[in-house]
Amino acid sequence: MSGGSAAAAEAATPLTPYERLGGEPGVRALVDRFYDLMDLEPHYAELRAIHPATLDGSRDKLHWFLCGWLGGPDLYIQRYGHPRLRARHLPYRITVRERDQWMACMIQAMQERELEAALAQRLAEAFFGTADWMVNQAGPPAA
């Protein structure tokens, strides 16, 4: 294959969501905005309540997880092994209310970070599937 063909093939390869977000700094900025909003906005109170008093560890873990989940380096797996998301979240009461607050908070963070609309929609759909799978207790109906 000639150098030109390799460059054309590389250009034709779609970017991963990780790359479209701007790599590790872009993922970190999204995660930081997500946790800032969770800490600041009263309508995320139930979601905030199931997190530790300081969010530093949560920020790092979500950042490391999302890097790999979005198609970048598997930073979380390098540190902790398989994410086992549901098992790791079972000690926390997660109802549809916390799921919906998590989703609203992430959607707000994506909007404020001005993600391209198609990427934000694709991520919201994927995030919802995972967030819904994390629900582990019955609770009051979603508002």
C-alpha positions as CSV (number, residue, x, y, z in Angstrom):
1,M,0.0,0.0,0.0
2,S,1.4,3.4,-0.9
3,G,1.7,6.2,1.7
4,G,-1.1,8.0,0.0
5,S,-3.4,5.0,0.3
6,A,-2.6,4.6,3.9
7,A,-3.4,8.3,4.6
8,A,-6.7,7.9,2.7
9,A,-7.6,4.8,4.7
10,E,-6.7,6.6,8.0
11,A,-8.8,9.6,7.0
12,A,-11.8,7.3,6.1
13,T,-11.7,5.6,9.6
14,P,-14.3,7.3,11.7
15,L,-13.2,8.9,14.9
16,T,-14.1,7.3,18.2
17,P,-16.3,9.2,20.6
18,Y,-13.1,9.6,22.7
19,E,-11.4,11.3,19.9
20,R,-14.5,13.4,19.0
21,L,-14.6,14.6,22.6
22,G,-10.9,15.7,22.4
23,G,-9.2,12.8,24.0
24,E,-8.4,12.6,27.7
25,P,-8.7,16.4,28.3
26,G,-12.1,16.5,26.7
27,V,-13.4,13.5,28.7
28,R,-12.0,15.1,31.9
29,A,-13.7,18.4,31.1
30,L,-17.1,16.6,30.6
31,V,-16.7,14.6,33.8
32,D,-15.7,17.6,35.8
33,R,-18.7,19.6,34.5
34,F,-20.9,16.6,35.4
35,Y,-19.7,16.5,39.0
36,D,-19.7,20.3,39.3
37,L,-23.4,20.3,38.3
38,M,-24.2,17.5,40.6
39,D,-22.6,19.4,43.5
40,L,-24.3,22.7,42.6
41,E,-27.8,22.0,41.3
42,P,-30.4,21.2,43.9
43,H,-32.5,19.1,41.4
44,Y,-29.7,16.5,41.5
45,A,-29.9,16.2,45.3
46,E,-30.8,12.5,45.5
47,L,-28.0,11.6,43.1
48,R,-25.5,13.7,45.0
49,A,-26.6,12.0,48.3
50,I,-25.4,8.6,47.1
51,H,-21.9,9.9,46.5
52,P,-19.1,10.5,49.0
53,A,-18.7,13.9,50.7
54,T,-15.7,14.6,48.4
55,L,-16.2,13.8,44.7
56,D,-12.5,13.6,43.8
57,G,-12.4,9.8,43.7
58,S,-15.7,9.6,41.8
59,R,-14.4,12.1,39.2
60,D,-11.2,10.1,38.6
61,K,-13.0,6.8,38.4
62,L,-15.7,8.1,35.9
63,H,-13.0,9.8,33.9
64,W,-10.8,6.7,33.7
65,F,-13.9,4.5,32.9
66,L,-15.2,6.8,30.2
67,C,-11.8,7.0,28.5
68,G,-12.0,3.3,27.7
69,W,-15.7,3.1,27.2
70,L,-15.6,5.9,24.6
71,G,-12.8,4.1,22.6
72,G,-9.7,5.5,24.2
73,P,-7.2,3.9,26.6
74,D,-8.5,1.5,29.3
75,L,-7.3,3.6,32.2
76,Y,-9.9,2.2,34.6
77,I,-9.1,-1.4,33.7
78,Q,-5.4,-0.8,34.1
79,R,-6.1,0.4,37.7
80,Y,-9.0,-1.8,38.9
81,G,-9.6,-4.6,36.4
82,H,-13.0,-5.2,34.9
83,P,-15.4,-2.4,35.8
84,R,-18.2,-4.7,37.0
85,L,-20.4,-1.6,37.0
86,R,-23.6,-3.1,38.4
87,A,-21.8,-5.1,41.2
88,R,-19.8,-2.0,42.2
89,H,-23.0,0.1,42.4
90,L,-25.1,-2.5,44.3
91,P,-24.3,-1.0,47.8
92,Y,-26.0,2.2,46.7
93,R,-29.7,2.7,46.4
94,I,-30.3,3.5,42.8
95,T,-33.9,4.0,41.7
96,V,-35.4,5.5,38.5
97,R,-35.1,8.9,40.3
98,E,-31.3,8.6,40.6
99,R,-31.1,7.2,37.1
100,D,-33.1,10.1,35.7
101,Q,-31.0,12.6,37.7
102,W,-27.8,11.1,36.5
103,M,-29.0,11.3,32.9
104,A,-30.3,14.9,33.3
105,C,-27.0,15.9,34.8
106,M,-24.9,14.3,32.1
107,I,-27.1,15.7,29.3
108,Q,-26.7,19.2,30.9
109,A,-22.9,18.7,31.1
110,M,-22.8,17.6,27.4
111,Q,-24.9,20.7,26.4
112,E,-22.7,23.0,28.4
113,R,-19.6,21.5,26.9
114,E,-21.2,22.1,23.5
115,L,-20.8,18.6,22.2
116,E,-21.9,18.2,18.6
117,A,-25.6,17.2,18.5
118,A,-25.2,13.8,16.9
119,L,-22.5,12.8,19.3
120,A,-24.5,14.0,22.3
121,Q,-27.5,12.1,21.1
122,R,-25.5,8.9,20.5
123,L,-23.9,9.2,24.0
124,A,-27.2,10.0,25.7
125,E,-28.7,6.8,24.3
126,A,-25.7,4.7,25.3
127,F,-25.6,6.3,28.8
128,F,-29.3,5.6,29.3
129,G,-28.9,1.9,28.6
130,T,-26.1,1.7,31.2
131,A,-27.9,4.0,33.7
132,D,-31.1,2.0,33.4
133,W,-29.2,-1.2,34.0
134,M,-27.8,0.3,37.2
135,V,-31.3,0.7,38.8
136,N,-31.2,-1.8,41.7
137,Q,-34.2,-0.8,43.9
138,A,-37.8,0.1,43.4
139,G,-38.6,3.7,44.3
140,P,-41.1,6.4,43.7
141,P,-42.1,6.8,40.1
142,A,-40.1,9.1,37.9
143,A,-41.4,12.6,37.9
